[in-house]
Amino acid sequence: MNRSLGLKPQAESCHPFGISGALRAFSAVSRSGEASVPPFRPNRPRTCRAEGLRRPKRGNAPEESVSICVHSWSCLYLRKSASICGCDICSCSFSVTGLTGRNACGSIAGHYPDSATMIQFPITDIRQRLLDGEVTARELATIALEQANSSPAKNTYLSIEEADIERQLSTLSPATDGAQLLSGIPISVKDCFDVRGYRTSVGSKYYFDASEIKTQDSALVERLRAVGATITGKTHLQQLAYGLTGESTDFGNCVQFDRPNLLTGGSSSGAAASVLEGSAMAAIGTDTGGSIRFPSSLCSLFGYRASLGVGSWIGGYHLAESFDTIGFLFRHLQDVQLLGKAILDIPSKADAGGTIRIGLPDPTFYSDAEPEIMAGLHTWQQHFSGCEFETFAGSVFAESLEIFRAIQAHEAAGYHAGHFDEFEKPIADRLRWGSSLPEDEIKEQRRRRLAFNQRIGALFDQFDFLLLPAAPVSSLENGADHGPMREKVLRYTTPASVAGLPCLALPNETGGCQLLAPSGADAKLLAFASRLT
């Protein structure tokens, strides 16, 4: 086994790097800035930003005046009024002005205007259509590939192996009895998990070039195949998953599909981009210090970060194992229980009902948050049925950033020892700092972490869930200096990270929120989400 590159495998049979090999790689932006292969040319969905649009005339049908469903970011059309009517597809029956709409899918009376928009609809809806034989896995995969790398930067995917996709489609069991929970559903995978037939880059060109083509799937990908998902490729991430912006000197910055001046956020940058551009119906991500929650809030997507320890990291590559969690990004909240069960084996339970106690940090905690973000949080509050809200002292979170920063850097430095110079300067500097910390300092931070987690546990004796902004900012301009922003965001995300909590990311019209549950209470959190659909 070749251990010279310093990354620790999670199983003896599965080391990430070795002899390099040929692979059709969309390492989309080379050092010269040119795409290494021609991108797919998608039939792109229309975009819209305001109510009262006019549906284009189709055939002999009259032109119709329509409004945007503000429940789902995919801008489902309603019969007349977004303020009262129920949506034909996602079944929402209320107006949530704090939620956002982005890509117009053009649904009228539950019918799709064209096949390219099917991938933007709820997975539960498309799954039923697969079971009924109204659509096939191959049709969905074709749509996904047509949309792949259609974002302005053409770098959503670092690798797409069409031969692997064809093998998946050829061996997929018919979606007739529903046994395979995600049969035929296109899912993208963050490129820090091994996928058979691909290299693993962990967001680094240095590691991508050194990687052999994998002959074995990671445990997470094995599960995706077992539930019938179609794996569309391996997505962009910030180097080593050690960043929050989605920037990369190796593969180019990852920007939003319809707003190319804005970054997706990271490190699960390509995961967010794949859902935005319509090349995946859900996307596997990881969250160490906000790498699912922050992109979700910037890109108006839902996101789920599981409790620490949920899901297998065999064949996956850690940044800091004390905080690394697995999760996913997706469009429609009604899909969250299905995805949690299929991907992470989180039991699907019915909401137990009754009054739910939700804690809100006092206003001093979020004094630096944009006013629009707080307005979105208050809008969500109004739609939390059967809930009682009470504030708590946000100072309970005060130590999380200092604890997190030291342990994360120390553990990451251990994984990448000897190779710091191969990475971007801000990341290399963090690794060097982490490697310089004495063991006594790390032991003290781990002791502080245990005490912190006890205080968070006591907080959950008082509350069922905690609700707070996902971050104090709602956008990141591409090309701007975001160095000072990092610790501002981490102050919001690290309390859950240090305590290993499951989190549901909820998009606002501007920015987003995070709903936190006790460690291990994933099923309870996902069951509660049904109240919000």
C-alpha positions as CSV (number, residue, x, y, z in Angstrom):
1,M,0.0,0.0,0.0
2,N,1.3,3.4,-0.9
3,R,1.1,5.7,2.1
4,S,3.6,8.3,0.8
5,L,1.0,11.0,0.3
6,G,0.0,11.1,4.0
7,L,-3.8,10.7,3.8
8,K,-5.1,8.1,6.2
9,P,-7.4,5.5,4.7
10,Q,-10.5,4.5,6.7
11,A,-10.0,0.8,5.8
12,E,-6.9,-1.2,4.9
13,S,-8.4,-2.2,1.6
14,C,-9.2,1.4,0.5
15,H,-6.3,3.9,0.3
16,P,-7.1,7.0,-1.7
17,F,-4.0,7.5,-3.8
18,G,-1.6,5.4,-5.9
19,I,-0.9,4.9,-9.6
20,S,-2.6,7.5,-11.7
21,G,-4.8,6.4,-14.7
22,A,-6.9,7.7,-17.5
23,L,-10.3,9.0,-16.7
24,R,-12.6,11.3,-18.5
25,A,-12.3,14.1,-16.1
26,F,-14.2,17.4,-16.1
27,S,-11.4,18.9,-14.0
28,A,-13.3,21.6,-15.7
29,V,-10.9,24.5,-15.4
30,S,-7.3,23.7,-16.1
31,R,-4.5,26.0,-15.0
32,S,-4.9,27.9,-18.3
33,G,-8.5,28.5,-17.4
34,E,-9.9,26.5,-20.3
35,A,-12.3,23.6,-20.0
36,S,-10.5,20.4,-20.5
37,V,-13.4,18.8,-22.4
38,P,-16.5,20.4,-24.1
39,P,-19.3,20.9,-21.5
40,F,-22.7,19.5,-22.0
41,R,-25.2,22.0,-23.6
42,P,-28.3,21.8,-21.6
43,N,-31.8,22.9,-22.4
44,R,-31.7,25.4,-19.6
45,P,-34.7,26.3,-17.5
46,R,-36.1,29.8,-17.6
47,T,-35.3,32.0,-14.7
48,C,-37.7,34.4,-13.0
49,R,-37.6,36.7,-10.0
50,A,-41.0,38.2,-9.6
51,E,-44.7,37.3,-9.3
52,G,-47.2,37.9,-12.1
53,L,-45.1,36.4,-14.9
54,R,-46.8,35.2,-18.1
55,R,-46.5,31.6,-19.1
56,P,-45.3,31.3,-22.7
57,K,-47.9,30.1,-25.1
58,R,-47.6,26.4,-26.0
59,G,-49.3,25.0,-29.1
60,N,-53.0,26.1,-29.2
61,A,-53.1,26.7,-25.4
62,P,-53.8,30.3,-24.5
63,E,-51.1,32.4,-22.7
64,E,-51.8,32.3,-19.0
65,S,-51.0,34.7,-16.2
66,V,-49.3,32.8,-13.4
67,S,-47.6,33.4,-10.0
68,I,-44.6,31.9,-8.3
69,C,-44.9,29.4,-5.6
70,V,-42.7,30.8,-2.9
71,H,-42.7,27.6,-0.9
72,S,-40.2,25.9,-3.2
73,W,-37.1,27.5,-4.7
74,S,-37.8,25.9,-8.0
75,C,-40.6,28.5,-8.6
76,L,-43.5,26.2,-9.2
77,Y,-46.3,28.0,-10.9
78,L,-49.7,28.3,-9.1
79,R,-53.2,28.6,-10.6
80,K,-53.5,32.3,-9.7
81,S,-52.3,33.6,-6.4
82,A,-49.1,32.6,-4.5
83,S,-50.6,34.0,-1.4
84,I,-53.5,31.6,-1.0
85,C,-53.7,28.8,-3.6
86,G,-52.0,25.4,-3.1
87,C,-49.2,24.4,-5.5
88,D,-50.1,21.6,-8.0
89,I,-46.8,19.8,-7.4
90,C,-45.4,20.4,-4.0
91,S,-48.8,20.7,-2.3
92,C,-47.9,23.8,-0.2
93,S,-50.9,25.8,0.9
94,F,-49.4,28.9,2.3
95,S,-47.3,31.9,1.3
96,V,-43.9,32.1,2.9
97,T,-42.4,35.4,1.8
98,G,-39.2,34.5,3.6
99,L,-38.6,31.6,1.2
100,T,-37.2,32.0,-2.2
101,G,-38.0,31.0,-5.7
102,R,-35.4,30.8,-8.5
103,N,-35.8,28.6,-11.6
104,A,-39.2,28.6,-13.3
105,C,-40.2,25.0,-13.9
106,G,-43.5,25.9,-15.6
107,S,-45.8,23.5,-13.9
108,I,-49.5,24.0,-14.7
109,A,-52.1,21.7,-13.2
110,G,-49.5,19.1,-12.3
111,H,-48.2,18.6,-15.8
112,Y,-44.7,19.2,-16.9
113,P,-44.2,21.7,-19.7
114,D,-41.1,19.9,-21.0
115,S,-39.0,16.9,-19.8
116,A,-36.0,18.9,-18.9
117,T,-37.8,20.3,-15.9
118,M,-38.7,17.0,-14.3
119,I,-35.4,16.9,-12.4
120,Q,-36.4,20.0,-10.5
121,F,-39.5,18.5,-9.0
122,P,-39.8,16.7,-5.7
123,I,-38.1,13.3,-5.5
124,T,-41.2,11.8,-3.9
125,D,-43.2,12.9,-6.9
126,I,-40.8,11.6,-9.5
127,R,-40.3,8.4,-7.6
128,Q,-44.0,7.7,-7.9
129,R,-43.9,8.5,-11.6
130,L,-41.0,6.0,-11.9
131,L,-43.1,3.4,-10.1
132,D,-46.0,4.1,-12.4
133,G,-43.8,3.7,-15.5
134,E,-44.5,7.3,-16.6
135,V,-40.7,8.1,-16.7
136,T,-37.6,6.0,-16.8
137,A,-34.2,6.2,-15.0
138,R,-32.6,6.6,-18.4
139,E,-34.7,9.6,-19.2
140,L,-33.7,11.2,-15.8
141,A,-30.0,10.4,-16.4
142,T,-30.1,11.9,-19.8
143,I,-31.6,15.1,-18.4
144,A,-29.0,15.2,-15.7
145,L,-26.1,14.8,-18.1
146,E,-27.4,17.4,-20.4
147,Q,-27.4,19.8,-17.5
148,A,-24.1,18.8,-16.0
149,N,-21.5,21.5,-15.9
150,S,-23.9,24.0,-17.3
151,S,-23.2,26.5,-14.5
152,P,-21.3,29.6,-15.7
153,A,-17.9,28.3,-14.4
154,K,-18.4,24.9,-16.1
155,N,-16.9,23.2,-13.1
156,T,-19.7,21.7,-11.0
157,Y,-18.2,18.2,-11.6
158,L,-14.5,17.4,-11.3
159,S,-15.2,14.0,-12.9
160,I,-18.0,12.4,-14.9
161,E,-17.6,8.8,-16.0
162,E,-20.3,8.1,-18.5
163,A,-19.4,4.4,-18.7
164,D,-20.2,4.1,-15.0
165,I,-23.5,5.8,-15.5
166,E,-24.3,3.4,-18.4
167,R,-23.4,0.4,-16.2
168,Q,-25.7,1.7,-13.5
169,L,-28.6,2.1,-15.9
170,S,-28.0,-1.3,-17.5
171,T,-28.1,-3.1,-14.1
172,L,-30.8,-1.2,-12.4
173,S,-33.7,-3.2,-11.2
174,P,-37.1,-2.1,-12.5
175,A,-38.7,0.4,-10.2
176,T,-41.9,-1.5,-9.6
177,D,-42.3,-2.3,-5.9
178,G,-40.6,0.7,-4.3
179,A,-38.0,-1.5,-2.5
180,Q,-35.2,0.7,-3.9
181,L,-35.9,4.0,-2.3
182,L,-34.0,6.1,-4.8
183,S,-34.3,3.9,-7.9
184,G,-33.4,6.0,-10.9
185,I,-32.9,9.3,-9.0
186,P,-29.8,11.2,-10.1
187,I,-27.5,12.0,-7.1
188,S,-24.1,13.7,-7.2
189,V,-21.2,12.8,-4.8
190,K,-18.8,15.2,-3.3
191,D,-15.2,14.3,-4.4
192,C,-14.0,13.2,-1.0
193,F,-15.6,9.7,-1.3
194,D,-14.3,6.9,-3.4
195,V,-16.4,5.9,-6.4
196,R,-15.5,2.9,-8.5
197,G,-14.0,4.0,-11.8
198,Y,-13.0,7.5,-10.6
199,R,-10.0,9.1,-9.0
200,T,-10.4,10.9,-5.7
201,S,-9.2,14.5,-5.5
202,V,-10.4,15.8,-2.1
203,G,-10.5,19.1,-4.0
204,S,-6.8,19.1,-4.8
205,K,-5.2,18.8,-8.2
206,Y,-2.1,17.5,-6.5
207,Y,-4.1,14.6,-5.1
208,F,-6.2,14.1,-8.2
209,D,-3.0,13.7,-10.3
210,A,-1.6,11.2,-7.8
211,S,-4.8,9.2,-7.4
212,E,-5.3,5.8,-9.0
213,I,-8.7,5.0,-10.5
214,K,-10.6,3.3,-7.7
215,T,-11.8,-0.3,-8.0
216,Q,-14.0,-0.2,-4.9
217,D,-16.8,2.2,-3.8
218,S,-16.8,3.9,-0.5
219,A,-19.4,2.6,1.9
220,L,-21.6,5.6,1.3
221,V,-21.6,5.1,-2.5
222,E,-22.3,1.4,-2.0
223,R,-25.4,2.4,-0.1
224,L,-26.4,4.8,-2.9
225,R,-26.1,2.0,-5.4
226,A,-28.1,-0.4,-3.1
227,V,-31.0,2.0,-3.0
228,G,-30.9,2.4,-6.8
229,A,-29.6,6.0,-7.1
230,T,-27.9,7.0,-10.4
231,I,-24.6,8.5,-9.4
232,T,-24.0,11.4,-11.8
233,G,-20.4,12.2,-11.0
234,K,-18.0,13.7,-8.4
235,T,-18.5,17.3,-7.6
236,H,-16.3,20.3,-6.9
237,L,-15.1,21.1,-3.4
238,Q,-12.7,23.5,-1.8
239,Q,-9.2,22.1,-1.3
240,L,-9.3,19.3,1.4
241,A,-12.9,20.4,2.2
242,Y,-11.2,23.1,4.3
243,G,-13.1,26.3,3.4
244,L,-16.5,27.9,3.3
245,T,-16.5,29.9,0.1
246,G,-16.3,27.5,-2.8
247,E,-13.1,29.1,-4.2
248,S,-10.4,27.0,-5.8
249,T,-7.1,27.8,-7.5
250,D,-6.9,24.3,-8.8
251,F,-10.4,23.9,-10.4
252,G,-11.8,27.4,-10.5
253,N,-14.3,29.1,-8.2
254,C,-17.7,27.6,-8.0
255,V,-20.5,30.1,-8.8
256,Q,-24.3,30.0,-8.8
257,F,-26.2,28.8,-11.9
258,D,-28.2,32.0,-12.4
259,R,-26.1,34.4,-10.5
260,P,-22.5,34.0,-11.8
261,N,-21.3,37.0,-9.7
262,L,-22.0,35.0,-6.5
263,L,-20.1,32.0,-5.1
264,T,-22.0,28.9,-4.0
265,G,-20.2,28.7,-0.7
266,G,-18.3,25.6,0.4
267,S,-16.8,23.3,0.9
268,S,-19.7,21.4,-0.6
269,S,-19.7,23.8,-3.5
270,G,-20.3,21.4,-6.4
271,A,-23.0,19.7,-4.4
272,A,-24.9,22.9,-4.3
273,A,-24.1,23.8,-7.9
274,S,-25.3,20.3,-9.1
275,V,-28.8,20.8,-7.6
276,L,-28.9,24.4,-8.8
277,E,-28.1,23.6,-12.4
278,G,-30.4,20.6,-12.5
279,S,-27.9,17.8,-12.9
280,A,-28.8,16.1,-9.6
281,M,-32.0,15.9,-7.6
282,A,-30.0,15.7,-4.4
283,A,-26.3,16.0,-3.7
284,I,-24.0,14.3,-1.2
285,G,-22.1,16.8,0.9
286,T,-20.1,16.9,4.1
287,D,-20.3,19.4,6.9
288,T,-17.4,20.0,9.3
289,G,-17.9,23.6,10.2
290,G,-20.9,24.5,8.0
291,S,-20.0,23.0,4.6
292,I,-23.6,22.0,3.9
293,R,-25.4,24.7,5.9
294,F,-23.6,27.7,4.5
295,P,-23.9,26.7,0.7
296,S,-27.6,25.9,1.4
297,S,-28.2,29.4,2.8
298,L,-26.3,31.1,0.0
299,C,-28.0,29.1,-2.8
300,S,-31.6,29.0,-1.4
301,L,-31.5,25.2,-1.0
302,F,-32.5,22.9,1.8
303,G,-29.7,21.0,3.4
304,Y,-29.2,18.2,6.0
305,R,-26.2,17.6,8.2
306,A,-26.5,14.4,10.2
307,S,-25.3,13.8,13.8
308,L,-21.7,13.0,14.2
309,G,-21.2,9.3,13.7
310,V,-24.2,8.8,11.4
311,G,-23.2,7.2,8.1
312,S,-19.9,5.4,7.2
313,W,-16.6,7.1,6.4
314,I,-15.0,3.9,5.0
315,G,-13.6,5.0,1.7
316,G,-14.2,8.7,2.6
317,Y,-11.5,11.1,3.6
318,H,-11.7,13.2,6.7
319,L,-10.7,16.8,7.2
320,A,-11.1,16.6,11.0
321,E,-12.8,13.4,12.3
322,S,-13.9,15.0,15.5
323,F,-16.3,17.2,13.6
324,D,-16.9,15.7,10.1
325,T,-20.4,14.7,9.3
326,I,-22.2,13.4,6.2
327,G,-25.4,15.0,4.7
328,F,-27.1,16.2,1.5
329,L,-28.5,19.2,-0.3
330,F,-31.8,19.2,-2.0
331,R,-34.7,21.3,-3.3
332,H,-37.9,20.2,-1.6
333,L,-38.4,19.8,2.1
334,Q,-41.0,17.0,1.6
335,D,-38.1,14.8,0.4
336,V,-36.0,15.0,3.6
337,Q,-37.3,11.9,5.3
338,L,-36.9,9.8,2.2
339,L,-33.4,11.0,1.6
340,G,-32.4,10.5,5.3
341,K,-33.7,6.9,5.2
342,A,-32.2,6.0,1.8
343,I,-28.8,7.6,2.2
344,L,-28.1,7.4,6.0
345,D,-30.6,4.8,7.2
346,I,-32.3,7.3,9.5
347,P,-35.7,5.8,10.5
348,S,-38.7,7.5,9.0
349,K,-41.1,8.2,11.9
350,A,-44.3,10.1,12.1
351,D,-44.3,13.5,13.8
352,A,-45.3,12.7,17.4
353,G,-47.4,15.9,17.5
354,G,-47.8,17.9,20.7
355,T,-46.1,21.2,21.6
356,I,-42.5,21.5,20.5
357,R,-40.2,23.8,22.5
358,I,-37.8,25.8,20.4
359,G,-35.0,27.9,21.8
360,L,-33.8,31.1,20.1
361,P,-30.5,32.8,21.1
362,D,-30.9,36.2,22.5
363,P,-30.5,39.1,20.0
364,T,-26.9,39.9,21.2
365,F,-25.8,36.6,19.5
366,Y,-26.8,37.6,16.0
367,S,-26.2,41.4,16.3
368,D,-24.0,41.2,13.1
369,A,-26.6,39.3,11.0
370,E,-28.1,41.1,8.0
371,P,-31.6,42.3,8.8
372,E,-33.1,40.3,5.9
373,I,-31.7,37.1,7.4
374,M,-33.4,37.8,10.7
375,A,-36.6,38.7,8.8
376,G,-36.5,35.2,7.2
377,L,-36.0,33.6,10.6
378,H,-39.0,35.3,11.9
379,T,-41.0,34.2,8.9
380,W,-40.1,30.6,9.5
381,Q,-41.2,31.0,13.2
382,Q,-44.7,31.9,12.0
383,H,-45.0,28.6,10.1
384,F,-43.7,26.4,12.9
385,S,-47.1,25.0,14.0
386,G,-47.6,23.8,17.5
387,C,-44.4,25.4,18.8
388,E,-43.5,27.5,21.7
389,F,-40.5,29.8,21.5
390,E,-38.2,31.1,24.2
391,T,-34.9,32.8,24.2
392,F,-31.7,31.6,25.9
393,A,-28.4,33.3,26.5
394,G,-26.3,33.1,23.3
395,S,-23.2,33.2,25.4
396,V,-23.5,29.5,25.9
397,F,-22.0,29.2,22.4
398,A,-19.1,31.5,23.1
399,E,-16.3,29.0,23.3
400,S,-17.2,26.9,20.3
401,L,-15.1,28.7,17.7
402,E,-11.9,28.6,19.7
403,I,-12.4,24.9,20.5
404,F,-13.2,24.0,16.9
405,R,-10.5,26.0,15.2
406,A,-7.6,24.4,17.2
407,I,-8.8,20.8,17.0
408,Q,-9.8,21.0,13.4
409,A,-6.4,22.4,12.3
410,H,-4.5,19.9,14.4
411,E,-6.4,16.9,13.0
412,A,-6.2,18.2,9.4
413,A,-2.5,18.8,9.7
414,G,-2.1,15.1,10.7
415,Y,-3.8,13.9,7.6
416,H,-1.8,16.1,5.2
417,A,1.6,16.2,6.9
418,G,4.5,16.7,4.5
419,H,2.3,18.2,1.7
420,F,1.4,21.6,3.0
421,D,3.1,23.4,0.2
422,E,0.8,21.8,-2.4
423,F,-2.2,23.7,-1.2
424,E,-3.4,27.3,-1.3
425,K,-1.7,29.6,1.1
426,P,-4.6,30.2,3.5
427,I,-5.1,26.5,3.8
428,A,-1.4,25.7,4.1
429,D,-1.1,28.4,6.8
430,R,-3.9,26.8,8.8
431,L,-2.3,23.4,8.5
432,R,1.1,24.7,9.7
433,W,-0.5,26.4,12.6
434,G,-2.4,23.2,13.5
435,S,0.8,21.1,13.3
436,S,2.6,23.6,15.7
437,L,0.0,23.2,18.5
438,P,1.5,21.2,21.4
439,E,-0.4,18.1,22.5
440,D,-1.1,19.6,25.9
441,E,-3.0,22.4,24.1
442,I,-5.1,19.9,22.1
443,K,-5.8,17.9,25.3
444,E,-7.1,21.1,26.9
445,Q,-9.3,22.0,23.9
446,R,-10.7,18.5,24.0
447,R,-11.4,18.9,27.7
448,R,-13.2,22.2,27.0
449,R,-15.2,20.5,24.3
450,L,-16.5,17.9,26.7
451,A,-17.6,20.7,29.1
452,F,-19.2,22.6,26.2
453,N,-21.1,19.6,25.0
454,Q,-22.4,19.1,28.6
455,R,-23.8,22.7,28.5
456,I,-25.4,22.1,25.2
457,G,-26.9,18.9,26.5
458,A,-28.4,20.8,29.4
459,L,-29.9,23.3,26.9
460,F,-31.7,20.5,25.2
461,D,-33.2,19.5,28.6
462,Q,-35.1,22.8,28.2
463,F,-35.8,22.7,24.4
464,D,-36.6,20.2,21.7
465,F,-34.8,22.2,19.0
466,L,-32.8,25.4,18.6
467,L,-33.3,27.8,15.7
468,L,-30.8,30.4,14.6
469,P,-29.4,31.9,11.4
470,A,-27.1,29.6,9.4
471,A,-24.7,32.6,8.9
472,P,-24.8,36.4,9.3
473,V,-24.2,37.0,5.5
474,S,-26.4,36.1,2.6
475,S,-24.1,36.3,-0.4
476,L,-20.4,36.1,-1.3
477,E,-19.2,38.1,-4.4
478,N,-17.0,36.1,-6.7
479,G,-13.5,37.6,-6.7
480,A,-13.8,39.6,-3.4
481,D,-11.6,38.9,-0.4
482,H,-13.6,36.8,2.0
483,G,-10.9,36.1,4.5
484,P,-12.4,38.3,7.3
485,M,-15.8,36.5,6.7
486,R,-14.6,33.1,7.7
487,E,-14.7,33.5,11.5
488,K,-18.0,35.5,11.4
489,V,-19.7,32.5,9.7
490,L,-18.0,29.9,12.0
491,R,-19.3,31.7,15.1
492,Y,-22.8,30.6,13.8
493,T,-21.9,27.1,12.6
494,T,-19.4,25.8,15.1
495,P,-21.8,25.3,18.1
496,A,-23.5,22.5,16.2
497,S,-20.2,21.2,14.9
498,V,-18.5,21.0,18.3
499,A,-21.5,19.3,19.8
500,G,-22.0,16.9,16.9
501,L,-25.6,18.0,16.4
502,P,-27.9,17.2,13.4
503,C,-29.0,20.3,11.6
504,L,-31.7,21.1,9.0
505,A,-30.8,24.1,6.8
506,L,-33.8,26.1,5.9
507,P,-33.6,28.7,3.1
508,N,-34.9,32.2,3.4
509,E,-35.7,34.7,0.7
510,T,-32.3,36.1,1.8
511,G,-29.8,33.7,3.5
512,G,-31.0,30.9,5.6
513,C,-31.6,29.4,9.1
514,Q,-30.5,26.2,10.8
515,L,-32.7,24.1,13.1
516,L,-30.6,22.1,15.6
517,A,-31.6,18.9,17.4
518,P,-29.8,16.9,20.2
519,S,-27.1,14.6,19.0
520,G,-28.6,11.4,17.8
521,A,-32.1,12.9,17.4
522,D,-32.0,12.8,13.6
523,A,-35.3,10.9,13.2
524,K,-37.1,13.3,15.5
525,L,-35.8,16.3,13.5
526,L,-36.8,14.9,10.2
527,A,-40.2,13.9,11.5
528,F,-40.7,17.5,12.7
529,A,-39.8,18.8,9.2
530,S,-43.1,17.3,8.0
531,R,-44.9,20.2,9.8
532,L,-43.1,22.7,7.6
533,T,-44.1,21.2,4.2
